[in-house]
Amino acid sequence: MNTSFNPVGYSLDEIDRQYNARASVPDCLPFLKEYADYSELARQQVAGSLSVAYGDHPDETLDIFPAANAGAPVYVFIHGGYWRALSKDDSSFMAPTFHAAGATVVAVNYSLAPGVSLDTIVEQCRNALAWVYKNIGQYRGDPQRLHVSGSSAGGHLTGMLLARDWHDAFDVPSNIVQSASPISGLFDVRPLVHTHINAWARLDKKSALRLSPAMHLPQQGCPILVAWGEYETAEFKRQSQDYLHGWQAQGYEGSALEVAGTNHFNILMDLRNPQSALTRAIFKLMGL
């Protein structure tokens, strides 16, 4: 695997542009407003337990929408925002669709950079998943059927939950994730060291290597769907494709989906549609 920070040879200005997600659309704010508005509507439509603590810090909370029947598969969603924006309050827009299909839905909150490091955010998400594994039965979820999903930074964090060698510290099995769907994710964060994103990510070469899911593939892989929007930048597409190829090279099951007509932000609205290609592919992984 290429160990340079810039495997495709972009100039520093171009690599910065490639990883500037907000600059990939004329205005991202309407999309972010949709996240919040549809999530608020979802909380009105589906009964849930809100701001359930999974840790001691005030940011360490979950919104949980229990399935109608016990033993349900669990859809765990980790929000994006380049590790510095958004929250679980913007992350339950898919709950009505997945709940109607028979799933328990969990939206994960975590602390934001630069107030905390990316190492801390990863640790929080691992703690959240461990809490879900140990407690989701109270919310009609099956801990043996956990599906982890996330977008952008949430796709990166999904990759870090799929990574090897963290489970013993949290007293969970290495196969805790039964299937996953990282969306528009970042799987090799080394290029970010030389971009404006590092103003809050605060990565160096050592931490970037430690925090790159592509460098820490599991010893036992689960089925995954790697998805991205048609109008993503070339680097966001390459990141997803390279991660999937690495996954498959290990002999693990994985598939790709480029979602037509979508960008880095509005791809998530497909999760509100039970008939979209993205939703149907995730349903299939979850056995819904």
ABEGO torsion letter per residue (X at the ends): XBABABAAGBBAAAAAAAABAAAABABAAAAAAAAAAAAAAAAAABBBBBGBBABABAABBBBBBBBABBGBBBBBBBBBGGGABEBAAAAAAAAAAAAAAGBBBBBBBBBBOAABBAAAAAAAAAAAAAAAAAAAAAAGBBAABBBBBBBEAAAAAAAAAABBGAAAAAGBBAAABABBBBBGBBABAAAAAABAAAAAAGBBAAAAAAABAAAABBABBBBBBBBBBAABBAAAAAAAAAAAAAAAAAGBBBBBBBBBGBBAAAAAAAAABAABAAAAAAAAAAGX
